[in-house]
Each structure stands twice: as structure tokens, then as C-alpha cells.
């Protein structure tokens, strides 16, 4: 994201919306204007910010517990309205900051602090493919699922992020970029093991690629 902002020369024209959670740490790494939203409410704040500042690039940066659980209504309605914002969705299938609890995106059989024997569909329901739902909404123009687990994936992700930012100035609607990610501390794996687990378990369920490009 930082590279795209720099390469597009829009550092002074970009506003990031970060909610409570791991995403709030983005303040420390990207030198742009930031606003902090209540947990799950970033799309609502982004809506107001973009409508008041239509000449600005406005994006949210949200985890899966935030976006797919606490803030599901906010993101669904913002996308359905077709707000000219970018939603960056980091999916590591767990609540990373608050103790490693099950998230809506946690896979069946995956162990977390609240599913120590693995997620059971009868007890916990099924993993939520929120990006597939978002792609069905009329207000979205670009919906994609990417990763950053190797250099080739990083290049594809960067291209997707740039496309999303460019779309936000073309009155085409909402661009939604999911990033399938790891949480080695929450998964209790080394970084290398976490990458392997993601490739073997996350990618088959959360398949990478564009879901919608209008």
C-alpha cells in the first residue's frame, strides 16, 4: 500500500481509516493522514470522509474479526451503496490481537482459543466467505482476493491495490481487496510453518484471483 501511494504521488491526497485491532498499528508504518474508527465501523467513517473530500483517496484497512464479524453490516451497506472507497481486508482466519479466538473466517477443524478441538460446523457454523458476498453487490466494481506470501504474490497484490485506488477516483463504486494472510502467533506456528499452513489450507478454501472486475 505504501509503495502504491508513493508511486502514484498521492501521499498528501490519501486518507486511511483504521479501526480498533491489529490494523491500528498501520499508523506507525504509512505516513499519511489517518482516522481511527470504532471496531468494525471503518466503512461508515470512510463513507463520510470520501463524501466530504471527493478529491481524496480514501481506504479502510481491516482484519477479518473486524470486517467479517463486528462490522459486517457496515461493510455490506457501504459496498452496496457503491461508495467510492477502497476496502483492504486482511484475512488471517483468527482474532489476532485479542487472544486468538475463532473468527467468522476460521476454517473447519482449525484450532483457536475458543475452538481448542477445532471449529465444528454444528456448533460454530461454517467459515464465512465474505468476499464472495461482497462481489454480488451492485455497488462494487472490483473485488479480488490476493496474498503476499512470496514475491510473485506481492507483485499481483500491489497491482490490485493500485487498480483499486485508481478506481476510487473514477466514480465506479467500491473496490474490495482481500489479502489472505498468516497469524503465526495466533496459529502457534513459526512464520515459515504458518506460510506453509496457509498455502495448504487457506488457499484451497479462499481461492486467489479476481472475483469481479467491472
N, C-alpha and C positions, 0 to 999 in steps of 0.2 A: 504494500500500500504506500509506504513512504517513498519507494523508488518511483512509482507511478506518479505520485504527486509532484516529485522533483522533476521528473522528465517532462511532465505536462506544463511545468512552470506555474502551478496553481496553489502554491503554499499559502499565499495571502488571500486566496479565494475559497479555501476549504474549511469546513466546519465538521468536526467529528462528534458524534453523540455516543457516549459510553455509559452503560448502566452500572449498577452495583454488581460486583462479581469480579472474576479474573480480568474481564475486559477493561476494568477501570485502570489497570496498570499501563494501558496504551498511552496514557498521558505522558509517561516517562520516556517514550521512545519516538513519538512523532510530534515535531514542533509545529503545530497548527493551533487554531482556535478549537477548544473543546467545551462541550457542555455535558454535565453529568445528569443522568435521568434516574428516577426511582427504578427499582428492579422490574424489568420487563417493559418499561414504558418508553424506551428509546424511539420507536417508530412514531409515537404520538408527538414527542418533542421534536423529532426530525421534521414531521409534517408542518408544525408551526414555524420552525426555523426556515425551512425552504420556502414556504408561502410568503413569509415576511422578507426573505432575502433570495429572490428567484435567480439572482446572478451568482449565487454561491454554489459550490459543490458540497452537498450535504450527505453524509453517510453515517450509518449506525454500525457498531462493532459489538456483536452479541454472542454469548455462548448458548449451548443447547438448553440448559436448565432455564436460562433467562428467556430465550426466544420461544422455545417449543413447549414451555410449561407455564411459567408465571406470566409471560407476555404474549401468549398465543392470540388472544383477541386483538391486541394492539397491532401485531404484525399482519394478521389476516386482513383486518379492515383497512390498514394503510395501503397494503398491496392491492386490495380490491378497489380502493378509490383511485389507484394509479398515481399515487404521489410521486413526483419526480425526484426520488431519492435513491440511494444505493444502500442495500442491506447486506452487510457482511456477517455471515452466520458460521461460527466456529463450532463444529460438531465433534466432540470427543466422547460422546455417549456416557457422560457422567457429570455429576456436580463436582467440579474440580476444586473450588475454593472452600466450600463449606463442610467438607468431610468425606467426600467420595460417595455420596448417596446415589441411588438409582435416578436416572433422568428419563424423560419420555423416549429418548433415543437409545437407551441401553438395550443391547441385544438380548435375545432369548438365551438363557443359560449363563449370561455374564454375571460375574460376582461383583457386588458392590457392598458398601457399608450397610445398606438396608435390604440387600438380597444376598446374604452370605452364602446361600446354596445355589445361587444363580437365578436369573429372572424367570419366573414361571408365568406363562400366559394366563392360566386360570386364576392366579392370584393377583398378578401385576398388570395384566393386559399385554398388548403387543407393542413393539417398538413403533414409534410414530415417524413416518416418512413425511415430515412437514414440507420439504421442498417439492415433493410431488403434488401436494395440495396447493401450494403457492402457484405452481405452474398452471393450474386450472383456472386461476382467476383472470378475469378480463383486463384488470388493471396492470398486470405485469407484462413487460416487453422482453425481458431477458432473464432467464432462470438457468443457472448452471451449478454443477457440483464438481469441485476440484479438490486437489490435495497439494501438499508441499513436502512430500516425503523424500523426494530426490530432485536433482537439478532440472530434469526434463519436466517434472510436475510443477516445479516453481515457475518455469517459463510459461506454461499453459495457464497457471493461476494468475500470473501477472498480466497476461494478455486479456484474461477475463475481467480482471479488476479495471483495467484501462477502458475496456469496452463499456463496462457498467458506468464508469464515471462520465464517459463521453455521452452515453445515452441520457444521463440525467439532465443534460442541457438541451436535449432535442425534443422535449415535451412528448416523450413516447410512453411514459409511465414508469413503474418501479422496476429496478434491476436487483436481482437477488442472487448472491454468490455464496453458496455453501462451501465450506472448507472442511473436509473430513480430516480429523486431527487425532493426535495422541494425548494421553494424560498419564505419563509413566508413573507419577506419584500416586494418582488415584487407582490406576490399574495394578500398582505394585510390581512393576516391571522396570528393567533398565531401559534407557532410551532406545538402544538397539533392539531389544526384545519387544518393546512397545511398537516400534515401526513394523516389525515382522508380524506381530499380532494384528495390527491394523490392516496390513495387506491381505492376510489370510482370512480375517473375519469381518472386518468393516467393509472392505471394498466389494465383496460379493453381494452384500445386502444394500449398501449405499453405493450404487454404481456411479462411476465418474463420467462426466460428459455434460453436454448441453441438453437441457430438458425443453427449453423454449427459447426461440430467437426470432423476434418479430421486428 
